[in-house]
Amino acid sequence: MKNKIFKFSKVATAVLVLGLTAVGCTQDFNELNDNPNLTQTPLSYGVFNAANKLVTDATRNSFESGRVTLPWVQYSAQTNYTEEDRYQYRLTSGDALWRNLYAAAANYKKIIDMNTDPATKDAVSAYGPNENQIAASRVMLSYVFLQLVDTFGDVPYYSYGNQDPDFQALKVDETIKPKFASQAKIYADIMKELKESAEMVNTGDVVFTGGDVLFGDGEKLRRFANSLRLRVATRLKGVVPGAEANIADAIAKGVMRSNDDNVGVTYENSLVNPSPMYNDFRTRSDFSVAKPFISLLKGETGTFGFDPRLYQYAAPIGTAKGSILDGGSYKDADGKVIDWKDPAKYVGQPYGLDQSLSTSQSAYANFFSRNVYKPNYTEILMEYSEVEFLLSEANGWNQTNYINGVKASMEKWGVSDADIAAFVAQLPPATKETVLTQKYVALFMQPYEAWAEYRRTGYPNTSILLLPNETGALNVPVKGATTYVFTSLIDGLNDLPNRLYYPTVIQTLNVENYKAAATAIGGDKMNTKLIWDKN
């Protein structure tokens, strides 16, 4: 990212305050929002990029990702604090996720307001066509609210194009204690918003004239909107009316066609604004790639054989942190170069250990690779490989789309052409299980989407994931024991969690609407299923 993205931090702070009021804070911040030192028409692309960074900061960091969904889908396992791997997550993580996503949503709404208000629309049109700025903000609002509803269930919701009285979020002039809209209404409106957003894009023009590091041009924005609608509609087919029609329409209108269409937030190649996970790794060493995931990549489980993405996802055992942070060759603590293509160097941390066992196993832990732990890592919002897997499903588990998805993932991660050809040549045929399992492999480091897919489909299944009450293998025997039992720390939760608890601040400051929402979804519990959770 360029430094200019963050020049308008005072604007972002003001909008953050707006976001807090939108989700239940009762203090009157009008005087703060009238600060004479703040420009009334900030650079819209600055607000947009600040909001995009806030989204990935909030969802891909070492807490809301690394200690919540990243281990739950068993891409990682913690070498310390294993209570969180066993589902007892810190409630502050859910609070922060909620707060920051609503703050980002308020930023996107601010851009819409600037581009629709007669007093400011002409001024901000200097930064890009009004229609494209509005469309980009609507699409990103859809992305943010999809994350919120997928994570919590019924939530306060805002829509640009739908004045449903249940949609009360972000309207601080009208209410500071918004209702929680139903999941069915939210999902239906997200599909509508994405469809209308794609249709309003001027594909022959830029989104912003300068500073846009997410889309660049209207065509890429349109393809992202259609691809995201395909994701949402696939999740909702058979559950929300119109989902199947949205699948067909999104495909017909044009989805991603190559890795050039991938959409993500790229951080700076510096220590000023590095990626969240890299920044955490500079001072901590809590995460290993999980043993179940490494076993799948090595071909010890599943039906795919050895997957060369193993070498792109994980660092070999014994790698010194400094050599990863430097981005060079993998070296041990003595500076000796490690053979990073030796499969024996990849074992992973057993998942779901009791805290008393974790330290004894960490000698065989594998850090994330230098491809992940780098300052200018790109946190993907959606990529072409996922689209091909969605197309495979839409086309009756189509073989060509399935192979395209695998190839696209491998190419994105830098696997050689020869290794890609060899792996694809021995792929088992496309079925529901093989397509969805390969989709899981491709979604590495996108844990919220992988979590949603598991809840929707049940894949990868228990032949790959370790579920509560099942027995796992230790790397090192402990007091003669070579196995352990994964025990959930949440009563009644014997599968992956179904949702996060509503934030504690909402339970306190928006009591009436919180209670109504908790009742509507079947209880504010981690094992309460969302409307599309059929697993």
N, C-alpha and C positions, 0 to 999 in steps of 0.2 A: 504494500500500500504506500501511497505517497503521503508525505507529512501534511499536505494541504487538507487532507480529509479531516484533520482534527483541529483546524484553526478556529472553528466555531464552537468550542467546547462550552462557552457560556450559553449558547443557544440550546445545545443538547441538554445542559443542566436545567434550563428553564422548562424544556419539554419533558424532562424526567419528572419534575414536580407535577406537571400536568398529568403525566401517566399515573403517578401515585394517587392523585385525587380521583382519577377515573376508576380506581379499583377499590375505593372504600375509605380513603382518608378524610376525616371530617374537618381538618383545619382549613381556614380560608387563606388561600395563597394569592388572592387577586393583586395585592400590593407588590408581591414578589414578581409576578408576571408583568407588572408595569414598570419594571426597572428601566429608567431612562438611559442606562448605559448599553442596553441591548438594542441592536438594530431591529426594526420592525419588519424588514424584508430581507432576511438572511439569504445567503447563497443556497438555493434549494439543493444543489448537488452535494454541498457540504452536509446538510441535514440528512440527505439520503445515505451518504456513505457512513456517517456516524451511526445511523440506525442499523445499517447492514452489519457493521462491526459489533454493535451492541447485541444483535441477534446471535452471532457466532461466539462472541465472548460469553454470552449467557448460557449457551447450549453445548459448547464444545470445550469447556474448561476442565480443570482437574477435580472439580467438585460436582457440578450438575451433570457432567458426563462421566468423568473418570471414577467417581465414587458412587454413581447411581447406575445409569443404563449401560455404560461401557462394560462393566463386569456382569451385569444381569444377563446380557446376551452372550457373555463368555468370550468376548474378544480379549478381555483382560482379566487378571486376577491380582488382588492386592497382596503384597508381601507383608503389609502391616494393616491394622484396623480392619480385619476381615469381617467384622460385624456387618459392614455395609454390603459386602458381597453376599451376605446371608439375609439381605433385604432390610436390615435395620438401618436405614439411611438417616442422615441428619436432617431434621425438619427444616433447618435453615436453607438447605439446598432447594427444596420445593418453594420456599418463600422467595428466594433470590430469582429462581427461574420465572416465577409468576411476575414479580416486580419488574424485572428487566425486559421481559417480552412485552408487557403492557407499555413500558416506557418507549420501546422501539415502535410499537403501534402508534403511540401518540406522535412520534416524529413523522411517520408516514402520513398520518392524517394532517399534520401541519403542512406538509408539502401540497396535499390536495387543497387545503384551505387557501394557501397562497396562490394556487393556480386557478381557483374559481372565484375568489374575491375580486370584484371589479377594481378595488383600490390597489391591488398588488399583482394581478395576473399579467398585466403588460410588462411590469418590471421583471418578473421572474421568467417571462418568455425569452429573455436574453440568454438564459441558461439552458434552453431547450424548448421544443414545442410543448405548449400547455397539455395537449392531449396525451403525449407520450409520458410526460412527468406524472400525470394523474394515473395513467395505466400502470406504470411501473410501481407506483405507491399502492394501488389496489391489489396488484399481484403480490407484493410483499406483505401487505396486510393479510391476505389470504394465507400466505405461508406461515405467518406468525400465529394467526388464530387456529390454523390446522395443528400447529405444535401444541397450543394450549388445550384445545378440545381433545386431542389424542392423548394428552397426558393426564388431564384432570376430569374430563367428562363435561357436564354442563358448566359454562363459564359466561361471564359478561361479554357481550359481543357487539361489535360495531360494523355497520355495512354502509358503504358509499351509496349504493343504488337501491336500498330497501329500507323503508321507513317503518318496518314492523315495530310496534310499541315495546316488544320484548328486547329489542336491540338497543341497549342503553349505555353501553360502554363508551368512554372517551367524550361523552357529552356533559362536561362538567358544569356548563351553564344551566343545565336542566336537572341533573342529579349527581350526587356524590356517593350514592349508595345504589348502584345499578342492580337490576335483576340479573339472574343467571338464565341465559337462553338455553333452550333444549338442544341436545346434540343433533337431533333430526333437522331442526330449523337451521342450525349453524352450518352443518355439512351441505345442506341443499343450497344455502346462500353462497357458500364458498364456491361451489361449482358454477353458480350463476355469475358471481363476480369474476371468476377466471375466464369464463366464456366472453363476457362483455368487455373485459379488459383487453383480451387478445383482439377482439373485433375493433376496438377503438385505436389500436396502435397504428401509427403511420410508419410502415416498415421501410419506407424509403428515406427515413431521416434518423438522426441520432436520438437517444433518449435525453441525454444532457449534452450541451455543447462542450463542456469541459469537466474533467474530474470524475466521470463515471467509470468506475473500475469493475462494475458488476456485469453490465450488458453491453454497453458501447453503442449498439444500434438496435433499431426497432424490430428487425427480423429475429434477432436472438431473444429479445424480450417476448415476442409472440410465441416462439417455439417453447420457451420456458413455461409460459402461461398454459399452453395446451398440454405440455408434458406433465405439469403439476396437476392439471385437471384430470389427466389420465390416471395419475397415482391416486387421487382422491376418489374418483368414481370407481376404480377397481376395488378400493377398500369398502365401498358402500353398496356394491352390486348386490341385489337381493335384499337390501335393508332399507335404503332410501329411494323413493320413487324417482325415476329419471336418471338413475346412475348409469344404467346400460346405454341409454341414448347419449349420455355425455361421453362415454367411452368411445363410441363410434364417431361422434362429432369431433372430439379432440384429435383422434387419429386422422380423420379426413381433413381437418384444418391445418395439420402439419406439426409434428413433434420433432424432437431432437434427431439429428441425422448422423452425427459423428461426435468425437470427443471435443471438437472445436465448439460445440454447443454447450459443453459443461458449464454450470454456473456455480461459482463459489467465491468466498472472500479470501483474498490473498494478503497475508500479513507482510510487514516490512522485513527485509533482510538486514536487520539491525537489532540492537537490544533496546531500542526506544519503543517500538510497537511490534514485538515478535508474537508468534502464535501462542495462545494460552498454554497448550500442553508443553511446548518447548520451554516456555518461561518457567513453568513449574519444575521441569526436569533439571533446570540449572541448579536448584537447591534441594531437590528431593528425589528419592528413588523408590517410590511406592508401588509402581505398576510393572507387571510382567505380562507378556502375551499369555493367555490362559492355556493350560495343558489341553483341554478339550478341543480348542480351535487349532492348536498346533498338530494334534493327532489327526484332525480332519485333513489339514494341508499336507501332512506327510503320507496320507493314504492309509493310516492305521485304522481309521473309521471311515464310514461312507463308502462310496463305490467309484471314486474318481481317480484313484492312484495318487502319485506324488504331484503336488501343485507347486510350480516354481515361484508363485507369489509368496511362498513362505519366506524366501530370501529378501523380498521387498518389504514385507510387513514387519519382520522381527530381526533383531540383532543377535548374533551368536552368543552362546553362553560364555561368560568370562570377559565380555567386552567392557573396557573401561569407559566410564561416562564421558570423559574428556574427548575420546576419539569420536564419539557420536556427536557431541556438541560442536566439534571442529568440522564435522562433515567430511572427514577424510576416510582413510582405511580403518577398518575395525582392528583395534589393538588391545592387548591385555594390559594389566596394571604395570607390567615391566616394559611396555612399549613394543612388544613382539606382535607382528601382524598375525591375525587369526584367519584361518581358512574358513571364510564365511559361506562357502558352498559345501560344507560337510554336514549332512543331515543329522549326524550325531550331536552337533552343537545346538540342536533345537529340541527342547523338551517342554519347557513352560512350567509355570507355577500351577500346582493342583488347585482347582476351583472350589470355593466354599468350605475352606478349612476352618476349624476352630482356631482362635488366635494362638493357643498354646502350641499348635503344630506348624504354623506358617513359617517361622524363622528357620526351622530345621530343613525346610524344603527350598529355601531361596537360593541356594548355591546353584540350582538348575534353572533359575529364572532367566527369561529372555526379555531384555528391554525392547520397547518399540524401536524400529529401525531408524537410520539416519534420514530415510525418506519421510518419516513422520515427525521425528524430533529435529526439525529445522526451523529457523526463525520465520522464513517466508513460506511456510506451509499454507496450502490452500484448503480451507474448510469447505467441503462441497455441500451445496444446498440440494442439487440434483444433477445427475450425470447421465450420459448417453447409455451406458451399460444397463442401468436400471430401466430405462425406457424400452430397450430391447427385451428384457425379461417380462415387462408388462405387456408388450406386444405378443410375446410367445404365449402368455396366458390368454390374452384376448383372442388369439387365433387358434385356440384349442391345443396349447402346449406345442407350438410350432418349433420344429427342429432348427430351421434357419435362424429365426430370431434368437433362439437359445444359444447357438454357436456365436452369433454376432455379439451377444451380451458378454459371453466369456472372453472373446477376443478383445472387445473394447475395454474391459476391466484390466486385462493383462497389459494391453498397450499403454493405458493410462499410467500404470505402475512401473513401466519401463522393462517389462519382460522381453527377452530377445525374440525375434521372429522365429528362430528355430525351435525355441522352447514352447512358444505358443502353438506352432504347428504340431509338435509332438503331443502336447497335452490335448489339443482339440481332436486329434486323430483317434484317441482312445477314450473320448468322452462316452459315457453311457447315453442311450437315446433320451430324448426329451420326454419327461413325464412331469406330473405335478411335483413329485418329490425331487427329481434331479434339477428342474428349473428353479424351484424355490430355494433349494440348498445352495446352488451356485449364485443365486441372487444374494443370499446371506453372505457368502464369501466376498462378493463384489461390494457389499455395503460396509465393509470394514472401515471403522472410524466414523461411521454415520449411525451411532447406536440407537438413536430415537426411532429412526425409520426401521431398522432391523427389529427393534422391540415391537413396533406396531405390526410388522409382518408376521412375527411369531404369534402374536395374539390373534391375528386374523386367520392364520393358516395352520399353525402348529408345526411349522418347519423353520429351522432344522429340528428333527424329532429327537426323541430320547436316545436314539442310537448314537447321536453326536453330542448333544448337550447333557450335562449332568443335572438332574432335577432333585429336589428335596426328597430325602429318605433313600436315595440311591447311593451305591458304594463306588468310591473312586480309588484310584491307585496313587500311593505316595511315591515320590521320587527317591526318598531315603527312608528306610525302615525306622520306626520310632518304638523303642522298647519291644522290639520283635514284631510289631504290627506293620504290615505292608499296605494296608487299605484303611479307609476311613469312611464315615457316613456323612453326607452333606445334610445338615439340619437347618431348616428355616428358623429364623428368630421371630417370625411373625405368626402368631397363632392362626391356624386355618388356612395358611398360604402354603400350598404344597406344589406349586408350579411357579413360573415366573410371575412377578407382580402384574396386576391388571391396570393399575393406575397409581398416581401419587395422591397423598392426602391434600385437601385444600389447605392453603397457607394459614398459619396461626393468626396473622394479622387480619385476615378476612373473617375468621371465626369471631374475632373480637370487635371489629369495626363495622361489619356489615352482617350483623347477627341474623336478622330476619330472613334476608335473601340467602344467606349461607345455609340456614336450617331447611329452607324450602328446597334448595338445590340438593342437599344431602339426602333428603327424603325422596326427591324425584328420581335420583339415580340408583336408589336402593341401599344407601348408607355410605358415609365417608370412610371407606375402608380400602385397603390395598387389594382385596380380592373381589371388589365390585367390578363387574364387567361393563365395558362400554357397549353401545348398541350394535357394533359390528364385530365384537370379539366372539367368534364362534369356536375358538379352540378350547 
